[in-house]
Amino acid sequence: FPVLVYIHGGYWQCLSKDESGFAAPPLVSRGVGVVAVGYDTAPEGHMDAMVLQVRRSLAFLARRYSGIRGIYLCGHSAGAHLAAMVLSTDWTEYGVVPDIKGAVLVSGVYDLEPILHTYVNDALNMSREVAQRNSPMLHVSPAAPAACEVLVAVAQHDSPEFRRQSQEYSQALRAAGWAVSLLDLAGVDHFDVIEKLSEESYVLTQV
């Protein structure tokens, strides 16, 4: 069976995998496994460590459940950032290559530099070097022959910065040869754009 790996948001400093099961019922009823991934949030967690933890979780999943018929990544906000960083992973370091078939990046942050001088960085305490090292926008690798499809989704009522970054990241992926679609979801904001995954009829659940 295929597996959806969900990576939660919360500006890298709140929420956890324990609040991340809302997408499970409609997907499990269709024969899709759902895995919620946790990571050490700030201030205990550091950005480098969070990225490493999420990458390791994918490697663990691939090793532990070798019969999975494709992994589909889904991340929201900070979780979309972490999912995008998974796409830039050099898996030779991990001894396993997860069979990632698709990625759904919802209302994500793909360039961390704009948040360096905002309150969000108070807990993260990122330097410019850390922000650049962990910005998916700066680490778009050329699409490999087996590269997964990517869906970049953004809410109509997301802030202009979220909308700008979603558009620019999807353009950068496309320029690097990735199969990417940009989905602009009408009538939703930064929060219900992902919360509605609990509804079977919601467009993103269907996708």
LUMVEXGU-101104 format. One record per residue (C-alpha): chain; z, x, y; residue number from 1; residue in one letter. Coordinates in steps of 0.05 Angstrom, whole numbers. Layout:
BEGIN
+---+--------+--------+--------+-----+---+
| c |     up |   east |  north |   k | r |
+---+--------+--------+--------+-----+---+
| A |      Z |      X |      Y | NUM | A |
...
+---+--------+--------+--------+-----+---+
This chain:
BEGIN
+---+--------+--------+--------+-----+---+
| c |     up |   east |  north |   k | r |
+---+--------+--------+--------+-----+---+
| A |      0 |      0 |      0 |   1 | F |
| A |    -10 |     23 |     72 |   2 | P |
| A |     50 |     41 |    115 |   3 | V |
| A |     62 |     29 |    189 |   4 | L |
| A |    107 |     82 |    220 |   5 | V |
| A |    141 |     55 |    282 |   6 | Y |
| A |    169 |    103 |    335 |   7 | I |
| A |    214 |     69 |    386 |   8 | H |
| A |    214 |     77 |    461 |   9 | G |
| A |    273 |     79 |    510 |  10 | G |
| A |    254 |    136 |    556 |  11 | Y |
| A |    274 |    186 |    501 |  12 | W |
| A |    347 |    169 |    515 |  13 | Q |
| A |    364 |    100 |    487 |  14 | C |
| A |    348 |     52 |    430 |  15 | L |
| A |    344 |     75 |    358 |  16 | S |
| A |    309 |     61 |    292 |  17 | K |
| A |    362 |      7 |    280 |  18 | D |
| A |    331 |    -38 |    333 |  19 | E |
| A |    261 |    -24 |    308 |  20 | S |
| A |    251 |    -72 |    251 |  21 | G |
| A |    224 |   -131 |    291 |  22 | F |
| A |    152 |   -115 |    270 |  23 | A |
| A |    169 |   -115 |    196 |  24 | A |
| A |    167 |   -189 |    175 |  25 | P |
| A |     95 |   -206 |    193 |  26 | P |
| A |     69 |   -140 |    166 |  27 | L |
| A |    110 |   -137 |    102 |  28 | V |
| A |     87 |   -208 |     87 |  29 | S |
| A |     16 |   -179 |     87 |  30 | R |
| A |     33 |   -122 |     40 |  31 | G |
| A |     44 |    -68 |     92 |  32 | V |
| A |    104 |    -22 |     87 |  33 | G |
| A |    142 |    -10 |    152 |  34 | V |
| A |    181 |     53 |    167 |  35 | V |
| A |    223 |     59 |    231 |  36 | A |
| A |    233 |    131 |    253 |  37 | V |
| A |    294 |    157 |    289 |  38 | G |
| A |    302 |    219 |    331 |  39 | Y |
| A |    359 |    251 |    371 |  40 | D |
| A |    355 |    220 |    440 |  41 | T |
| A |    376 |    255 |    504 |  42 | A |
| A |    422 |    284 |    528 |  43 | P |
| A |    439 |    309 |    457 |  44 | E |
| A |    366 |    313 |    438 |  45 | G |
| A |    317 |    361 |    472 |  46 | H |
| A |    243 |    343 |    480 |  47 | M |
| A |    219 |    400 |    434 |  48 | D |
| A |    268 |    377 |    380 |  49 | A |
| A |    247 |    303 |    385 |  50 | M |
| A |    174 |    322 |    375 |  51 | V |
| A |    192 |    366 |    316 |  52 | L |
| A |    235 |    312 |    284 |  53 | Q |
| A |    181 |    260 |    288 |  54 | V |
| A |    129 |    308 |    259 |  55 | R |
| A |    178 |    326 |    203 |  56 | R |
| A |    189 |    253 |    188 |  57 | S |
| A |    114 |    244 |    176 |  58 | L |
| A |    113 |    305 |    130 |  59 | A |
| A |    173 |    279 |     92 |  60 | F |
| A |    141 |    210 |     84 |  61 | L |
| A |     76 |    242 |     57 |  62 | A |
| A |    115 |    285 |      7 |  63 | R |
| A |    164 |    232 |    -15 |  64 | R |
| A |    114 |    175 |    -23 |  65 | Y |
| A |     49 |    206 |    -47 |  66 | S |
| A |     20 |    139 |    -68 |  67 | G |
| A |     16 |    111 |      3 |  68 | I |
| A |    -54 |     84 |     20 |  69 | R |
| A |    -57 |    111 |     91 |  70 | G |
| A |     -5 |    118 |    146 |  71 | I |
| A |    -13 |     80 |    212 |  72 | Y |
| A |     26 |    105 |    271 |  73 | L |
| A |     53 |     58 |    323 |  74 | C |
| A |     94 |     80 |    383 |  75 | G |
| A |    117 |     45 |    446 |  76 | H |
| A |    129 |     79 |    513 |  77 | S |
| A |    167 |    144 |    496 |  78 | A |
| A |    150 |    129 |    424 |  79 | G |
| A |     76 |    127 |    441 |  80 | A |
| A |     84 |    196 |    472 |  81 | H |
| A |    116 |    221 |    408 |  82 | L |
| A |     62 |    189 |    365 |  83 | A |
| A |      9 |    222 |    409 |  84 | A |
| A |     43 |    289 |    398 |  85 | M |
| A |     38 |    276 |    323 |  86 | V |
| A |    -37 |    272 |    331 |  87 | L |
| A |    -38 |    343 |    359 |  88 | S |
| A |      2 |    372 |    301 |  89 | T |
| A |    -22 |    434 |    263 |  90 | D |
| A |     -1 |    410 |    193 |  91 | W |
| A |    -10 |    479 |    161 |  92 | T |
| A |     61 |    494 |    183 |  93 | E |
| A |     88 |    435 |    144 |  94 | Y |
| A |     55 |    446 |     76 |  95 | G |
| A |     28 |    376 |     74 |  96 | V |
| A |    -24 |    335 |    112 |  97 | V |
| A |     -3 |    262 |    121 |  98 | P |
| A |    -61 |    214 |    111 |  99 | D |
| A |    -59 |    184 |    181 | 100 | I |
| A |   -113 |    130 |    183 | 101 | K |
| A |    -97 |    101 |    252 | 102 | G |
| A |    -53 |    105 |    313 | 103 | A |
| A |    -33 |     48 |    359 | 104 | V |
| A |     -4 |     77 |    424 | 105 | L |
| A |     28 |     23 |    466 | 106 | V |
| A |     45 |     32 |    540 | 107 | S |
| A |     55 |    106 |    531 | 108 | G |
| A |     68 |    168 |    573 | 109 | V |
| A |     18 |    223 |    559 | 110 | Y |
| A |     32 |    271 |    617 | 111 | D |
| A |    106 |    287 |    626 | 112 | L |
| A |    100 |    326 |    691 | 113 | E |
| A |    103 |    264 |    737 | 114 | P |
| A |    173 |    248 |    710 | 115 | I |
| A |    203 |    317 |    723 | 116 | L |
| A |    228 |    295 |    792 | 117 | H |
| A |    251 |    225 |    772 | 118 | T |
| A |    318 |    199 |    746 | 119 | Y |
| A |    288 |    198 |    676 | 120 | V |
| A |    293 |    274 |    674 | 121 | N |
| A |    367 |    274 |    692 | 122 | D |
| A |    384 |    266 |    618 | 123 | A |
| A |    323 |    301 |    590 | 124 | L |
| A |    332 |    363 |    634 | 125 | N |
| A |    260 |    386 |    622 | 126 | M |
| A |    231 |    446 |    655 | 127 | S |
| A |    158 |    447 |    676 | 128 | R |
| A |    143 |    491 |    615 | 129 | E |
| A |    175 |    441 |    568 | 130 | V |
| A |    138 |    383 |    600 | 131 | A |
| A |     71 |    418 |    594 | 132 | Q |
| A |     85 |    440 |    522 | 133 | R |
| A |     99 |    368 |    503 | 134 | N |
| A |     46 |    330 |    543 | 135 | S |
| A |     -6 |    301 |    495 | 136 | P |
| A |    -56 |    300 |    553 | 137 | M |
| A |    -55 |    377 |    553 | 138 | L |
| A |    -61 |    384 |    478 | 139 | H |
| A |   -120 |    341 |    458 | 140 | V |
| A |   -152 |    377 |    400 | 141 | S |
| A |   -225 |    366 |    380 | 142 | P |
| A |   -229 |    310 |    330 | 143 | A |
| A |   -232 |    334 |    258 | 144 | A |
| A |   -282 |    300 |    211 | 145 | P |
| A |   -224 |    260 |    181 | 146 | A |
| A |   -192 |    243 |    248 | 147 | A |
| A |   -159 |    175 |    251 | 148 | C |
| A |   -179 |    118 |    297 | 149 | E |
| A |   -136 |    111 |    359 | 150 | V |
| A |   -120 |     47 |    396 | 151 | L |
| A |    -90 |     58 |    465 | 152 | V |
| A |    -58 |     -7 |    488 | 153 | A |
| A |    -30 |    -22 |    557 | 154 | V |
| A |      2 |    -84 |    586 | 155 | A |
| A |    -28 |   -122 |    645 | 156 | Q |
| A |     39 |   -118 |    681 | 157 | H |
| A |     54 |    -45 |    663 | 158 | D |
| A |     65 |     -1 |    724 | 159 | S |
| A |      4 |     32 |    755 | 160 | P |
| A |     26 |     99 |    727 | 161 | E |
| A |     29 |     74 |    655 | 162 | F |
| A |    -39 |     42 |    664 | 163 | R |
| A |    -69 |    105 |    695 | 164 | R |
| A |    -42 |    150 |    640 | 165 | Q |
| A |    -66 |    104 |    585 | 166 | S |
| A |   -136 |    104 |    614 | 167 | Q |
| A |   -139 |    179 |    625 | 168 | E |
| A |   -111 |    196 |    557 | 169 | Y |
| A |   -160 |    150 |    521 | 170 | S |
| A |   -217 |    183 |    561 | 171 | Q |
| A |   -193 |    252 |    542 | 172 | A |
| A |   -191 |    233 |    468 | 173 | L |
| A |   -260 |    203 |    472 | 174 | R |
| A |   -287 |    266 |    506 | 175 | A |
| A |   -258 |    307 |    448 | 176 | A |
| A |   -296 |    265 |    397 | 177 | G |
| A |   -241 |    217 |    375 | 178 | W |
| A |   -256 |    145 |    357 | 179 | A |
| A |   -214 |    110 |    410 | 180 | V |
| A |   -208 |     40 |    439 | 181 | S |
| A |   -170 |     19 |    501 | 182 | L |
| A |   -139 |    -50 |    497 | 183 | L |
| A |   -113 |    -83 |    560 | 184 | D |
| A |    -66 |   -138 |    540 | 185 | L |
| A |    -63 |   -197 |    588 | 186 | A |
| A |      0 |   -235 |    607 | 187 | G |
| A |     51 |   -184 |    580 | 188 | V |
| A |     95 |   -131 |    612 | 189 | D |
| A |    122 |    -63 |    589 | 190 | H |
| A |    173 |    -96 |    543 | 191 | F |
| A |    144 |   -159 |    512 | 192 | D |
| A |     79 |   -121 |    499 | 193 | V |
| A |    116 |    -91 |    439 | 194 | I |
| A |    169 |   -144 |    425 | 195 | E |
| A |    115 |   -195 |    409 | 196 | K |
| A |     98 |   -154 |    346 | 197 | L |
| A |    148 |   -199 |    313 | 198 | S |
| A |     96 |   -256 |    320 | 199 | E |
| A |     42 |   -260 |    267 | 200 | E |
| A |     -8 |   -292 |    316 | 201 | S |
| A |      0 |   -237 |    369 | 202 | Y |
| A |    -64 |   -198 |    381 | 203 | V |
| A |    -32 |   -130 |    369 | 204 | L |
| A |      0 |   -154 |    304 | 205 | T |
| A |    -69 |   -177 |    281 | 206 | Q |
| A |   -101 |   -111 |    300 | 207 | V |
+---+--------+--------+--------+-----+---+
